[in-house]
Amino acid sequence: MAGPAQVAIVGAGMAGASAARRLHEAGLSVAVFDKGRQPGGRMANRRDRETGLSFDHGAQVMRAHGPAFRRRLDDWKSRGLVAPFDTDGTVTAVPDMTAPVRDLLAGLDVRAGRTVTALARTEHGWRVALAEAEADRVFDAVVLTVPGPQALRLLAASGCALSGVERARYAPCWSLMLACAAEPSVPGDVLRPATGPIAALFREGVKPGRPEAPPAYTIHATPAWSKAHLEETPEAVRASLLAALGELFGGPVTPLQARAHRWRYALVEETCGAPCLYDPVQRLGYAGDGCLGPRIEAAYDSGLALAERLIADLA
């Protein structure tokens, strides 16, 4: 094999970033493709240009259970990229939840705004076809780190298969990004109601590096409510969640702005049952929280596990 092995990674969330960094450290060449405007995946952030408000409308916090992610969190803490938030042992990212992923991908070949439409296995390797006008490239291996159902659709469209991906199951989540003219009566910075359609409410302004005014919140609906209202319009969901907040707060909520965002594959309910999936004959792999569970750490560990398989095969 002339030169370093070339690896295509589809998905620039935590699993893709973790795999990409480890492969790069081992001397392999990586290219990361993601259809989003910026890396992060479900560690997402949306900024409002007019108000300057910042909403972490996906994942909110991280926690380390094992040594690998604990070392990574310690490094990020030492450089001011994460800070304590919510409960003991959990941290949020600074200045927003995309920061850890962006740090892992720093200096690497990352193609944001690129939708992979098909993969083709040839005698020379994998060809990666994009929806955007860009020449196909040939890679020695392909890594998929998007949610399982999205990976399955890409595999089916490509006439490929990777056993085990179909086992990953997800619950949806409707998220509401809310800014208020006046401070609502919220008991604390994080609220998790015991009943109703709202699973959690997070005050954005108390997180390090976020604007403190006007009052801004990210609200996550419960998986059951989100599933029942999955195909409703964002406008309808916005109205329903604002009404639920009014009941929760004991009075109507008058928003400066309120935007609903649907995460179709938000929370892992069933996993693949393995740290990662890899077919050495095809040189095709899958990693993500769909392998190990609904935690950012699980996505990180899964990406590392798949990277080690590739390094043993290609380096």
LINUR-V691231 format. One record per backbone hydrogen bond with DSSP energy under -0.5 kcal/mol. CO is the residue of the C=O (numbers start at 0). NH is the residue of the N-H. E is the energy in kcal/mol with one decimal. If there is no record, write none. Layout:
co = [CO/CO]
nh = [NH/NH]
e = [E/E]
//
This chain:
co = [4/4/5/5/6/7/7/8/8/9/11/12/13/14/15/16/17/18/19/20/21/22/23/28/29/30/30/31/32/33/33/35/37/39/41/41/43/45/46/47/52/54/54/61/65/66/67/68/69/70/71/72/73/74/75/75/76/80/82/84/86/89/90/91/95/97/98/99/100/102/104/107/108/108/109/110/110/113/114/114/117/119/119/121/124/125/126/126/127/128/128/131/136/138/140/141/142/142/143/146/146/147/148/149/150/151/152/153/154/155/161/163/164/168/168/170/170/172/173/174/175/175/176/177/178/178/183/184/185/188/190/196/196/199/200/201/201/203/206/214/215/215/216/217/218/219/219/221/222/223/224/226/228/232/233/234/235/236/237/238/239/240/241/242/243/244/245/245/251/252/253/256/258/260/260/261/262/262/266/269/276/277/278/278/282/283/284/285/287/287/288/289/290/290/292/294/295/296/297/298/299/300/301/302/303/304/305/306/307/308/309/310]
nh = [6/28/139/140/30/9/142/10/32/144/39/16/17/18/19/20/21/22/23/24/25/27/26/6/108/8/32/110/10/112/113/112/40/42/43/58/57/54/48/51/47/45/56/90/69/70/71/72/73/74/75/76/77/78/80/81/79/93/91/86/89/84/61/82/98/101/102/103/104/105/107/109/31/110/111/33/113/115/116/130/128/121/126/124/121/138/119/128/136/116/117/133/127/125/7/284/9/144/286/149/150/151/152/153/154/155/156/157/159/158/164/166/167/268/269/265/266/262/220/260/177/218/258/216/255/256/185/186/187/202/200/198/221/219/190/203/217/206/209/179/203/204/177/201/175/198/199/225/226/227/228/229/231/236/237/238/239/240/241/242/243/244/245/246/247/248/249/250/253/254/180/178/176/174/262/263/172/265/170/168/285/279/282/283/141/278/143/276/290/291/292/271/272/273/294/298/299/300/301/302/303/304/305/306/307/308/309/310/311/312/313/314]
e = [-0.5/-2.9/-2.1/-1.5/-2.0/-0.5/-3.1/-0.8/-3.1/-2.8/-2.7/-2.6/-2.7/-2.4/-2.5/-2.5/-1.9/-2.6/-2.4/-2.4/-1.4/-2.4/-1.8/-3.0/-0.7/-2.9/-0.5/-4.0/-3.4/-0.7/-2.7/-2.5/-0.5/-2.3/-1.5/-2.8/-0.8/-2.4/-0.6/-2.6/-2.5/-2.5/-1.4/-2.4/-1.6/-2.3/-1.6/-2.9/-2.5/-2.0/-2.4/-2.8/-2.2/-1.0/-2.9/-0.7/-1.5/-2.8/-2.9/-0.7/-2.0/-1.8/-2.5/-2.5/-1.8/-2.6/-2.2/-2.1/-1.8/-0.9/-2.3/-1.2/-3.0/-0.5/-0.8/-2.1/-0.6/-0.6/-0.6/-2.6/-2.6/-0.6/-3.0/-1.0/-3.1/-2.8/-2.2/-0.6/-0.7/-2.3/-1.2/-1.4/-1.6/-3.6/-2.4/-2.4/-3.1/-0.5/-2.3/-0.9/-2.2/-2.8/-1.9/-2.0/-2.5/-2.7/-2.5/-1.1/-3.1/-1.1/-1.5/-1.6/-1.6/-3.1/-1.5/-1.9/-2.2/-3.1/-2.8/-3.0/-0.7/-2.7/-2.2/-3.1/-3.2/-1.5/-1.8/-0.5/-1.7/-2.8/-2.4/-0.6/-2.7/-2.7/-2.5/-0.6/-2.3/-1.7/-1.7/-2.6/-2.4/-0.7/-2.9/-2.6/-2.9/-2.5/-1.7/-2.8/-2.4/-2.2/-1.7/-1.2/-1.6/-2.3/-2.6/-2.1/-2.2/-2.7/-2.3/-1.9/-2.0/-2.3/-2.1/-1.9/-2.1/-2.9/-1.2/-2.0/-0.5/-0.7/-1.0/-2.7/-3.1/-3.2/-0.6/-0.8/-2.5/-0.5/-2.9/-2.4/-2.6/-0.6/-2.3/-1.5/-2.0/-2.7/-2.6/-2.5/-2.0/-0.8/-2.8/-2.3/-0.8/-0.6/-2.2/-1.6/-2.3/-3.0/-2.3/-2.3/-2.1/-2.5/-2.3/-2.1/-2.3/-1.5/-2.2/-2.7/-2.2/-1.3/-3.0/-1.9]
//
